[in-house]
Amino acid sequence: MVQRDGDRDELARSDRFGAAKAKRARIVLLAADGVASARIADCTDATFTTVLNGRGRYERHGIAGLPNALMFGGPRELEHRAITG
């Protein structure tokens, strides 16, 4: 995987990010260093799919793609009836 210019320094400061973004940053750094996706999953305690998704987000959107692709689908919506009983 090829990193974009200047991204390594920002990714290396991942301790300033939230936990999810920090994990994705670590995935990107390891991938850029040539580490295989299966090994990255082991090193980061992530699933293989999470590693592939993180790499894909970075390749498509750069650092801007790392913060929040938290769940499948949109946010949960509650019906008014469920809230008021």
Phi and psi in degrees as a GROMACS rama.xvg file:
@    title "Ramachandran Plot"
@    xaxis  label "Phi"
@    yaxis  label "Psi"
@TYPE xy
-103.781  128.4  VAL-2
-85.0717  151.146  GLN-3
-78.1365  152.336  ARG-4
-55.1507  132.761  ASP-5
81.3875  -7.40592  GLY-6
-75.2232  -30.842  ASP-7
-57.373  -44.5048  ARG-8
-62.4578  -44.1499  ASP-9
-66.6069  -40.8287  GLU-10
-65.6512  -35.418  LEU-11
-66.8689  -22.5338  ALA-12
-89.4409  29.2542  ARG-13
-63.6981  -14.0503  SER-14
-65.3592  -15.8686  ASP-15
-85.1563  -9.22295  ARG-16
-89.1036  170.661  PHE-17
-68.3884  167.952  GLY-18
-59.6064  -42.2876  ALA-19
-66.498  -44.2516  ALA-20
-68.0826  -35.9606  LYS-21
-63.0159  -40.0169  ALA-22
-65.0468  -43.4721  LYS-23
-64.1066  -37.8675  ARG-24
-63.0614  -41.9428  ALA-25
-63.9192  -39.3357  ARG-26
-59.2345  -45.8475  ILE-27
-64.5729  -43.5468  VAL-28
-61.9168  -44.5508  LEU-29
-65.0491  -40.9271  LEU-30
-63.4514  -40.4799  ALA-31
-66.2629  -26.3209  ALA-32
-83.7407  2.15556  ASP-33
90.1126  10.6494  GLY-34
-74.6475  136.404  VAL-35
-66.7841  148.921  ALA-36
-57.6036  -40.0672  SER-37
-63.3742  -40.2754  ALA-38
-68.2484  -39.0503  ARG-39
-60.3683  -42.5127  ILE-40
-58.5973  -43.9991  ALA-41
-63.5524  -44.2595  ASP-42
-68.7571  -30.3704  CYS-43
-105.434  2.80892  THR-44
55.5976  41.955  ASP-45
-115.776  163.927  ALA-46
-80.1332  160.352  THR-47
-59.0406  -40.5891  PHE-48
-63.3624  -40.0952  THR-49
-61.1592  -41.4752  THR-50
-62.5531  -47.8688  VAL-51
-62.0124  -40.7983  LEU-52
-65.0872  -42.8002  ASN-53
-63.233  -42.9791  GLY-54
-62.9897  -43.7124  ARG-55
-63.4485  -42.7185  GLY-56
-60.485  -43.2584  ARG-57
-65.5755  -43.5873  TYR-58
-62.9255  -35.5003  GLU-59
-81.6132  -39.1508  ARG-60
-124.802  -1.17912  HIS-61
68.9624  -156.558  GLY-62
-59.4535  -32.2646  ILE-63
-60.616  -22.243  ALA-64
-83.5898  -6.13834  GLY-65
-82.3923  -35.1169  LEU-66
-57.9005  -62.6725  PRO-67
-138.985  96.2309  ASN-68
-127.19  61.9606  ALA-69
-70.3939  -45.9517  LEU-70
-136.466  162.771  MET-71
-73.0524  145.785  PHE-72
76.9548  -175.363  GLY-73
-91.3735  -175.268  GLY-74
-65.8935  151.783  PRO-75
-68.4458  143.614  ARG-76
-122.002  134.047  GLU-77
-101.182  140.937  LEU-78
-76.0485  147.632  GLU-79
-56.4711  -37.7901  HIS-80
-60.6937  -37.4165  ARG-81
-67.9326  -29.8351  ALA-82
-79.903  -42.873  ILE-83
-89.1395  -14.1389  THR-84
